[in-house]
Amino acid sequence: MAFAALKGWTPVAKHTVAASYLAWTLDAYDFFLLVFVFKDIAAQFGTSITQVAFAVTLTLACRPIGAFLFGRLADNFGRRPVLMLDIACYSILSFAIAFTPNIYAFYIACGCFGVAMGGVWGIAASLSMEASKPQSRGLVSGLLQSGYYSGYLVAALVYGFAYASIGWRGMFMVGVVPALLLIVYIYSSVPESQHFNREQARANPTFSVLAKHWKIAIYAILLMTAYTFFSHGTQDLYPTFLQVQHHYGPATVKNIAVIYNIGAIIGSLTFGTISQSLGRRRTAITIALLSLPVVYLWAYSTTPVMLALGAFLIQVCVGGAWGVVPAHLNELSPASARGTFPGTVYQLGNLIASVNAVLQAGIAERMGGNYSIALASVAVCAALAIVTLLKFGPEAHGVEMGHATTH
């Protein structure tokens, strides 16, 4: 099925999708570095893990600002140049995190990074979807979303192999060179989207578009809130859970993180592709329901092997549910605001769910350091919310990108 979807791809489409995937991968790498070093930053700055986890809340809360600002720039000046600008911003700001002298400077740097991070997904999704044929959208959707887990996987590898030598500060310096090389690649190989229309965007200001399509906007924000709790609730504190509750060292944490991110990549690619024939909603509902019986194995196992198995399976489900999102949101999006709409509603969902890391860390502290109940409760509630919202929500599977409608 995946190979059939690749037939007829032009060089432009291949370069565009590859660049979009890499942009999201490097962005995710910079973000997920945080989840491996909560304990170390807390020790260096003389504070608690819960207080350090607040940096994740700030990062997620600031992402809607970037989604709107960079998205609107993309609608007015083109996807390609604004994506290059955004990549430069997030790589430089991530590098700056390495030089923060205290927890307050760390918060500021993470918040600024969140603004830059927030712009990437919406632009990359619109650019890649607009470059792809309708029959390829499921595969492209899964591939793009797998970039998030690829970035997490790379962060796990850097943590496992380089942390002992370069420390937590050095980890934030590693990503700047690949990001700058990616900008050169986009400049030389990726053209502007054929669907970019500056006049149409200027004639339809974003707030007017959102006001006109307020029902679908509110629905999409609620859906992305549930999705974000599902992903961040199963990912952000899992390394801390392995370090603090199970007392595993960097090598074991790295191995388990690599395994579950491979699961997320498999899930995203597989179910993103399946959604092309099964439908976006039906695919995501199925995989979200399949996650429920896996939660106990993932959160309550006691050996590295069983924890790795549970984490692999839960992330197959998380990645599978997320694999449909780039296609689903872009198909639902008003055509004149596709650079802004998908990224903004996605990141507003992130804003609402930005309390997750602090919420889970706080629950674990109140339970005497037991993270299992915090992880399991959020995962189950988020999965059920996704199922409910998708069951009663719209779908625009296969719509022409220049004429997006909802039904």
One Martini backbone bead per residue (centre of mass of N, CA, C, O) as a GRO file, in nm:
protein
  407
    1MET     BB    1   0.058   0.062  -0.022
    2ALA     BB    2   0.301   0.254   0.010
    3PHE     BB    3   0.424   0.206  -0.275
    4ALA     BB    4   0.178   0.303  -0.436
    5ALA     BB    5   0.190   0.601  -0.319
    6LEU     BB    6   0.481   0.660  -0.465
    7LYS     BB    7   0.367   0.679  -0.729
    8GLY     BB    8   0.444   0.966  -0.920
    9TRP     BB    9   0.661   1.114  -0.786
   10THR     BB   10   0.815   1.401  -0.765
   11PRO     BB   11   1.093   1.570  -0.687
   12VAL     BB   12   0.944   1.792  -0.537
   13ALA     BB   13   0.787   1.611  -0.341
   14LYS     BB   14   1.030   1.470  -0.213
   15HIS     BB   15   1.174   1.723  -0.104
   16THR     BB   16   0.940   1.840   0.059
   17VAL     BB   17   0.888   1.601   0.250
   18ALA     BB   18   1.176   1.573   0.358
   19ALA     BB   19   1.199   1.860   0.477
   20SER     BB   20   0.953   1.842   0.666
   21TYR     BB   21   1.050   1.603   0.831
   22LEU     BB   22   1.323   1.729   0.927
   23ALA     BB   23   1.206   1.976   1.070
   24TRP     BB   24   1.043   1.808   1.283
   25THR     BB   25   1.275   1.641   1.393
   26LEU     BB   26   1.459   1.873   1.502
   27ASP     BB   27   1.245   2.000   1.680
   28ALA     BB   28   1.194   1.749   1.858
   29TYR     BB   29   1.475   1.713   1.962
   30ASP     BB   30   1.493   1.978   2.122
   31PHE     BB   31   1.252   1.914   2.307
   32PHE     BB   32   1.332   1.610   2.418
   33LEU     BB   33   1.579   1.676   2.587
   34LEU     BB   34   1.432   1.754   2.848
   35VAL     BB   35   1.320   1.463   2.944
   36PHE     BB   36   1.627   1.359   3.021
   37VAL     BB   37   1.707   1.632   3.233
   38PHE     BB   38   1.544   1.704   3.484
   39LYS     BB   39   1.724   1.600   3.718
   40ASP     BB   40   1.983   1.769   3.645
   41ILE     BB   41   1.861   2.053   3.653
   42ALA     BB   42   1.757   2.041   3.941
   43ALA     BB   43   2.038   2.003   4.069
   44GLN     BB   44   2.181   2.259   3.953
   45PHE     BB   45   1.930   2.469   4.047
   46GLY     BB   46   1.792   2.379   4.318
   47THR     BB   47   1.535   2.193   4.241
   48SER     BB   48   1.254   2.054   4.113
   49ILE     BB   49   1.103   1.860   3.883
   50THR     BB   50   0.840   2.021   3.870
   51GLN     BB   51   0.978   2.295   3.806
   52VAL     BB   52   1.116   2.200   3.546
   53ALA     BB   53   0.852   2.101   3.402
   54PHE     BB   54   0.748   2.394   3.349
   55ALA     BB   55   0.904   2.429   3.081
   56VAL     BB   56   0.707   2.263   2.915
   57THR     BB   57   0.465   2.442   2.958
   58LEU     BB   58   0.589   2.691   2.824
   59THR     BB   59   0.648   2.571   2.550
   60LEU     BB   60   0.355   2.489   2.484
   61ALA     BB   61   0.218   2.771   2.541
   62CYS     BB   62   0.396   2.923   2.305
   63ARG     BB   63   0.321   2.780   2.034
   64PRO     BB   64   0.070   2.945   1.929
   65ILE     BB   65   0.226   3.199   1.860
   66GLY     BB   66   0.399   3.070   1.634
   67ALA     BB   67   0.172   2.955   1.462
   68PHE     BB   68   0.050   3.230   1.393
   69LEU     BB   69   0.291   3.399   1.296
   70PHE     BB   70   0.419   3.198   1.089
   71GLY     BB   71   0.158   3.128   0.942
   72ARG     BB   72   0.092   3.412   0.840
   73LEU     BB   73   0.354   3.448   0.687
   74ALA     BB   74   0.304   3.203   0.498
   75ASP     BB   75   0.039   3.322   0.369
   76ASN     BB   76   0.199   3.597   0.264
   77PHE     BB   77   0.521   3.476   0.181
   78GLY     BB   78   0.543   3.174   0.223
   79ARG     BB   79   0.651   2.866   0.318
   80ARG     BB   80   0.957   2.845   0.260
   81PRO     BB   81   1.090   3.104   0.397
   82VAL     BB   82   0.954   3.061   0.678
   83LEU     BB   83   1.074   2.787   0.742
   84MET     BB   84   1.367   2.880   0.746
   85LEU     BB   85   1.336   3.087   0.969
   86ASP     BB   86   1.229   2.893   1.188
   87ILE     BB   87   1.471   2.703   1.203
   88ALA     BB   88   1.673   2.918   1.290
   89CYS     BB   89   1.531   2.994   1.554
   90TYR     BB   90   1.517   2.716   1.705
   91SER     BB   91   1.823   2.651   1.698
   92ILE     BB   92   1.928   2.903   1.850
   93LEU     BB   93   1.748   2.874   2.107
   94SER     BB   94   1.847   2.596   2.190
   95PHE     BB   95   2.142   2.680   2.223
   96ALA     BB   96   2.081   2.893   2.452
   97ILE     BB   97   1.999   2.694   2.681
   98ALA     BB   98   2.298   2.607   2.752
   99PHE     BB   99   2.348   2.920   2.897
  100THR     BB  100   2.184   2.898   3.143
  101PRO     BB  101   2.217   3.001   3.495
  102ASN     BB  102   1.902   2.958   3.559
  103ILE     BB  103   1.569   2.892   3.595
  104TYR     BB  104   1.465   3.162   3.471
  105ALA     BB  105   1.630   3.157   3.209
  106PHE     BB  106   1.523   2.884   3.124
  107TYR     BB  107   1.231   2.967   3.090
  108ILE     BB  108   1.273   3.184   2.875
  109ALA     BB  109   1.410   3.005   2.662
  110CYS     BB  110   1.176   2.799   2.637
  111GLY     BB  111   0.959   2.999   2.550
  112CYS     BB  112   1.101   3.098   2.291
  113PHE     BB  113   1.124   2.820   2.164
  114GLY     BB  114   0.817   2.768   2.150
  115VAL     BB  115   0.756   2.975   1.934
  116ALA     BB  116   0.930   2.844   1.711
  117MET     BB  117   0.811   2.557   1.727
  118GLY     BB  118   0.507   2.632   1.654
  119GLY     BB  119   0.558   2.687   1.332
  120VAL     BB  120   0.641   2.417   1.187
  121TRP     BB  121   0.408   2.214   1.149
  122GLY     BB  122   0.207   2.378   0.976
  123ILE     BB  123   0.400   2.436   0.740
  124ALA     BB  124   0.496   2.147   0.678
  125ALA     BB  125   0.213   2.030   0.630
  126SER     BB  126   0.118   2.217   0.401
  127LEU     BB  127   0.355   2.176   0.207
  128SER     BB  128   0.329   1.860   0.180
  129MET     BB  129   0.025   1.840   0.104
  130GLU     BB  130   0.042   2.036  -0.150
  131ALA     BB  131   0.264   1.833  -0.296
  132SER     BB  132   0.045   1.610  -0.285
  133LYS     BB  133  -0.139   1.361  -0.361
  134PRO     BB  134  -0.430   1.240  -0.246
  135GLN     BB  135  -0.327   0.926  -0.244
  136SER     BB  136  -0.065   1.023  -0.044
  137ARG     BB  137  -0.152   1.150   0.233
  138GLY     BB  138  -0.131   0.922   0.438
  139LEU     BB  139   0.173   0.876   0.412
  140VAL     BB  140   0.264   1.168   0.461
  141SER     BB  141   0.139   1.197   0.736
  142GLY     BB  142   0.299   0.969   0.874
  143LEU     BB  143   0.581   1.075   0.803
  144LEU     BB  144   0.569   1.349   0.935
  145GLN     BB  145   0.491   1.250   1.225
  146SER     BB  146   0.749   1.068   1.259
  147GLY     BB  147   0.944   1.304   1.318
  148TYR     BB  148   0.884   1.329   1.619
  149TYR     BB  149   1.001   1.041   1.692
  150SER     BB  150   1.274   1.079   1.563
  151GLY     BB  151   1.363   1.305   1.754
  152TYR     BB  152   1.337   1.136   2.011
  153LEU     BB  153   1.538   0.917   1.926
  154VAL     BB  154   1.784   1.101   1.895
  155ALA     BB  155   1.780   1.202   2.186
  156ALA     BB  156   1.828   0.921   2.310
  157LEU     BB  157   2.103   0.870   2.175
  158VAL     BB  158   2.251   1.115   2.284
  159TYR     BB  159   2.206   1.044   2.578
  160GLY     BB  160   2.338   0.755   2.576
  161PHE     BB  161   2.629   0.846   2.425
  162ALA     BB  162   2.689   1.174   2.528
  163TYR     BB  163   2.620   1.271   2.816
  164ALA     BB  164   2.883   1.190   2.976
  165SER     BB  165   3.057   1.409   2.801
  166ILE     BB  166   2.849   1.683   2.766
  167GLY     BB  167   2.594   1.699   2.895
  168TRP     BB  168   2.310   1.890   2.902
  169ARG     BB  169   2.427   2.133   2.746
  170GLY     BB  170   2.549   1.984   2.498
  171MET     BB  171   2.279   1.872   2.383
  172PHE     BB  172   2.183   2.171   2.284
  173MET     BB  173   2.426   2.197   2.057
  174VAL     BB  174   2.397   1.969   1.835
  175GLY     BB  175   2.146   2.081   1.634
  176VAL     BB  176   2.253   2.336   1.467
  177VAL     BB  177   2.392   2.217   1.214
  178PRO     BB  178   2.160   2.051   1.082
  179ALA     BB  179   1.970   2.296   1.056
  180LEU     BB  180   2.147   2.463   0.860
  181LEU     BB  181   2.155   2.244   0.638
  182LEU     BB  182   1.848   2.243   0.588
  183ILE     BB  183   1.826   2.527   0.478
  184VAL     BB  184   2.000   2.472   0.228
  185TYR     BB  185   1.816   2.251   0.111
  186ILE     BB  186   1.562   2.421   0.075
  187TYR     BB  187   1.687   2.644  -0.103
  188SER     BB  188   1.785   2.429  -0.338
  189SER     BB  189   1.508   2.205  -0.351
  190VAL     BB  190   1.255   2.390  -0.252
  191PRO     BB  191   0.965   2.499  -0.350
  192GLU     BB  192   0.694   2.657  -0.380
  193SER     BB  193   0.375   2.640  -0.340
  194GLN     BB  194   0.112   2.609  -0.570
  195HIS     BB  195  -0.114   2.716  -0.341
  196PHE     BB  196   0.005   2.980  -0.311
  197ASN     BB  197  -0.190   3.290  -0.210
  198ARG     BB  198  -0.159   3.611  -0.132
  199GLU     BB  199  -0.430   3.740  -0.208
  200GLN     BB  200  -0.615   3.543  -0.057
  201ALA     BB  201  -0.495   3.590   0.226
  202ARG     BB  202  -0.543   3.906   0.236
  203ALA     BB  203  -0.861   3.873   0.185
  204ASN     BB  204  -0.829   3.653   0.447
  205PRO     BB  205  -0.819   3.698   0.744
  206THR     BB  206  -0.773   3.497   1.004
  207PHE     BB  207  -1.006   3.596   1.191
  208SER     BB  208  -1.221   3.570   0.971
  209VAL     BB  209  -1.188   3.269   0.922
  210LEU     BB  210  -1.242   3.177   1.214
  211ALA     BB  211  -1.523   3.306   1.236
  212LYS     BB  212  -1.650   3.149   0.997
  213HIS     BB  213  -1.500   2.865   1.129
  214TRP     BB  214  -1.563   2.816   1.444
  215LYS     BB  215  -1.654   2.524   1.475
  216ILE     BB  216  -1.400   2.379   1.358
  217ALA     BB  217  -1.200   2.517   1.546
  218ILE     BB  218  -1.304   2.412   1.816
  219TYR     BB  219  -1.291   2.117   1.749
  220ALA     BB  220  -0.984   2.105   1.683
  221ILE     BB  221  -0.885   2.195   1.961
  222LEU     BB  222  -1.008   1.964   2.125
  223LEU     BB  223  -0.870   1.736   1.971
  224MET     BB  224  -0.573   1.838   2.027
  225THR     BB  225  -0.590   1.813   2.329
  226ALA     BB  226  -0.626   1.508   2.341
  227TYR     BB  227  -0.376   1.437   2.176
  228THR     BB  228  -0.165   1.576   2.361
  229PHE     BB  229  -0.221   1.408   2.611
  230PHE     BB  230  -0.149   1.139   2.474
  231SER     BB  231   0.147   1.205   2.409
  232HIS     BB  232   0.265   1.360   2.661
  233GLY     BB  233   0.145   1.150   2.870
  234THR     BB  234   0.350   0.910   2.734
  235GLN     BB  235   0.647   1.078   2.719
  236ASP     BB  236   0.772   1.305   2.907
  237LEU     BB  237   0.786   1.115   3.194
  238TYR     BB  238   0.916   0.837   3.127
  239PRO     BB  239   1.216   0.877   3.190
  240THR     BB  240   1.164   0.960   3.485
  241PHE     BB  241   1.024   0.699   3.568
  242LEU     BB  242   1.279   0.523   3.511
  243GLN     BB  243   1.475   0.679   3.702
  244VAL     BB  244   1.306   0.711   3.978
  245GLN     BB  245   1.131   0.439   4.011
  246HIS     BB  246   1.362   0.229   3.868
  247HIS     BB  247   1.671   0.320   3.855
  248TYR     BB  248   1.775   0.394   3.575
  249GLY     BB  249   2.005   0.440   3.347
  250PRO     BB  250   2.098   0.575   3.049
  251ALA     BB  251   2.108   0.307   2.887
  252THR     BB  252   1.821   0.201   2.953
  253VAL     BB  253   1.660   0.449   2.877
  254LYS     BB  254   1.755   0.457   2.587
  255ASN     BB  255   1.655   0.177   2.494
  256ILE     BB  256   1.355   0.222   2.554
  257ALA     BB  257   1.319   0.482   2.386
  258VAL     BB  258   1.393   0.358   2.116
  259ILE     BB  259   1.171   0.143   2.109
  260TYR     BB  260   0.918   0.336   2.136
  261ASN     BB  261   0.990   0.511   1.883
  262ILE     BB  262   0.969   0.289   1.679
  263GLY     BB  263   0.672   0.236   1.736
  264ALA     BB  264   0.571   0.521   1.650
  265ILE     BB  265   0.672   0.508   1.359
  266ILE     BB  266   0.516   0.260   1.274
  267GLY     BB  267   0.233   0.370   1.344
  268SER     BB  268   0.234   0.622   1.166
  269LEU     BB  269   0.287   0.488   0.889
  270THR     BB  270   0.067   0.269   0.892
  271PHE     BB  271  -0.198   0.445   0.973
  272GLY     BB  272  -0.167   0.667   0.770
  273THR     BB  273  -0.198   0.478   0.524
  274ILE     BB  274  -0.468   0.339   0.603
  275SER     BB  275  -0.643   0.608   0.599
  276GLN     BB  276  -0.680   0.619   0.288
  277SER     BB  277  -0.904   0.375   0.305
  278LEU     BB  278  -1.050   0.396   0.602
  279GLY     BB  279  -0.998   0.664   0.728
  280ARG     BB  280  -0.935   0.888   0.970
  281ARG     BB  281  -1.135   0.826   1.201
  282ARG     BB  282  -1.141   0.515   1.206
  283THR     BB  283  -0.842   0.474   1.256
  284ALA     BB  284  -0.810   0.637   1.524
  285ILE     BB  285  -1.024   0.491   1.690
  286THR     BB  286  -0.903   0.210   1.682
  287ILE     BB  287  -0.618   0.277   1.809
  288ALA     BB  288  -0.723   0.404   2.073
  289LEU     BB  289  -0.865   0.147   2.177
  290LEU     BB  290  -0.606  -0.038   2.172
  291SER     BB  291  -0.457   0.115   2.412
  292LEU     BB  292  -0.609   0.034   2.675
  293PRO     BB  293  -0.485  -0.265   2.733
  294VAL     BB  294  -0.176  -0.143   2.750
  295VAL     BB  295  -0.142   0.042   2.999
  296TYR     BB  296  -0.059  -0.153   3.225
  297LEU     BB  297   0.202  -0.259   3.100
  298TRP     BB  298   0.338   0.028   3.074
  299ALA     BB  299   0.296   0.135   3.395
  300TYR     BB  300   0.328  -0.167   3.577
  301SER     BB  301   0.580  -0.273   3.517
  302THR     BB  302   0.913  -0.426   3.649
  303THR     BB  303   1.070  -0.471   3.383
  304PRO     BB  304   1.251  -0.386   3.112
  305VAL     BB  305   1.107  -0.569   2.906
  306MET     BB  306   0.807  -0.496   2.976
  307LEU     BB  307   0.836  -0.192   2.949
  308ALA     BB  308   0.926  -0.196   2.653
  309LEU     BB  309   0.674  -0.336   2.544
  310GLY     BB  310   0.463  -0.134   2.646
  311ALA     BB  311   0.590   0.116   2.510
  312PHE     BB  312   0.575   0.016   2.222
  313LEU     BB  313   0.264  -0.027   2.206
  314ILE     BB  314   0.168   0.258   2.291
  315GLN     BB  315   0.328   0.404   2.053
  316VAL     BB  316   0.182   0.277   1.822
  317CYS     BB  317  -0.086   0.413   1.901
  318VAL     BB  318   0.001   0.707   1.909
  319GLY     BB  319   0.122   0.718   1.624
  320GLY     BB  320  -0.134   0.621   1.478
  321ALA     BB  321  -0.321   0.854   1.562
  322TRP     BB  322  -0.123   1.084   1.453
  323GLY     BB  323  -0.087   1.001   1.145
  324VAL     BB  324  -0.367   1.158   1.053
  325VAL     BB  325  -0.346   1.467   1.125
  326PRO     BB  326  -0.222   1.627   0.890
  327ALA     BB  327  -0.447   1.547   0.691
  328HIS     BB  328  -0.703   1.617   0.851
  329LEU     BB  329  -0.648   1.924   0.903
  330ASN     BB  330  -0.595   2.007   0.605
  331GLU     BB  331  -0.878   1.912   0.500
  332LEU     BB  332  -1.041   2.106   0.707
  333SER     BB  333  -0.914   2.351   0.599
  334PRO     BB  334  -0.903   2.655   0.500
  335ALA     BB  335  -0.745   2.750   0.217
  336SER     BB  336  -0.658   3.059   0.302
  337ALA     BB  337  -0.535   2.916   0.603
  338ARG     BB  338  -0.322   2.672   0.596
  339GLY     BB  339  -0.071   2.798   0.740
  340THR     BB  340  -0.247   2.857   1.014
  341PHE     BB  341  -0.474   2.662   1.111
  342PRO     BB  342  -0.344   2.387   1.188
  343GLY     BB  343  -0.123   2.502   1.382
  344THR     BB  344  -0.308   2.664   1.574
  345VAL     BB  345  -0.498   2.439   1.676
  346TYR     BB  346  -0.276   2.255   1.772
  347GLN     BB  347  -0.137   2.466   1.973
  348LEU     BB  348  -0.390   2.518   2.146
  349GLY     BB  349  -0.398   2.232   2.249
  350ASN     BB  350  -0.120   2.256   2.385
  351LEU     BB  351  -0.195   2.476   2.580
  352ILE     BB  352  -0.408   2.317   2.742
  353ALA     BB  353  -0.190   2.062   2.778
  354SER     BB  354   0.064   2.201   2.930
  355VAL     BB  355   0.003   2.073   3.226
  356ASN     BB  356   0.095   1.777   3.223
  357ALA     BB  357   0.379   1.758   3.356
  358VAL     BB  358   0.295   1.889   3.624
  359LEU     BB  359   0.060   1.703   3.686
  360GLN     BB  360   0.216   1.433   3.692
  361ALA     BB  361   0.437   1.515   3.893
  362GLY     BB  362   0.243   1.589   4.124
  363ILE     BB  363   0.106   1.317   4.156
  364ALA     BB  364   0.365   1.157   4.215
  365GLU     BB  365   0.448   1.313   4.471
  366ARG     BB  366   0.178   1.252   4.629
  367MET     BB  367   0.254   0.926   4.575
  368GLY     BB  368   0.567   0.888   4.648
  369GLY     BB  369   0.686   0.852   4.338
  370ASN     BB  370   0.429   0.751   4.170
  371TYR     BB  371   0.380   0.733   3.814
  372SER     BB  372   0.164   0.530   3.718
  373ILE     BB  373  -0.108   0.681   3.771
  374ALA     BB  374  -0.042   0.932   3.604
  375LEU     BB  375  -0.005   0.792   3.331
  376ALA     BB  376  -0.267   0.619   3.307
  377SER     BB  377  -0.494   0.832   3.342
  378VAL     BB  378  -0.423   1.011   3.100
  379ALA     BB  379  -0.428   0.800   2.874
  380VAL     BB  380  -0.724   0.709   2.903
  381CYS     BB  381  -0.868   0.983   2.880
  382ALA     BB  382  -0.752   1.063   2.603
  383ALA     BB  383  -0.851   0.824   2.434
  384LEU     BB  384  -1.156   0.870   2.490
  385ALA     BB  385  -1.166   1.158   2.373
  386ILE     BB  386  -1.088   1.089   2.085
  387VAL     BB  387  -1.318   0.897   2.022
  388THR     BB  388  -1.553   1.095   2.074
  389LEU     BB  389  -1.474   1.327   1.878
  390LEU     BB  390  -1.453   1.155   1.616
  391LYS     BB  391  -1.735   1.028   1.610
  392PHE     BB  392  -1.871   1.348   1.595
  393GLY     BB  393  -1.702   1.432   1.356
  394PRO     BB  394  -1.546   1.544   1.084
  395GLU     BB  395  -1.478   1.490   0.720
  396ALA     BB  396  -1.223   1.547   0.426
  397HIS     BB  397  -1.156   1.314   0.245
  398GLY     BB  398  -0.981   1.411  -0.051
  399VAL     BB  399  -0.971   1.696  -0.077
  400GLU     BB  400  -0.914   1.976  -0.236
  401MET     BB  401  -0.681   2.210  -0.146
  402GLY     BB  402  -0.824   2.463  -0.298
  403HIS     BB  403  -1.129   2.333  -0.170
  404ALA     BB  404  -1.195   2.341   0.133
  405THR     BB  405  -1.417   2.128   0.315
  406THR     BB  406  -1.692   2.045   0.528
  407HIS     BB  407  -1.883   1.725   0.657
   0.00000   0.00000   0.00000
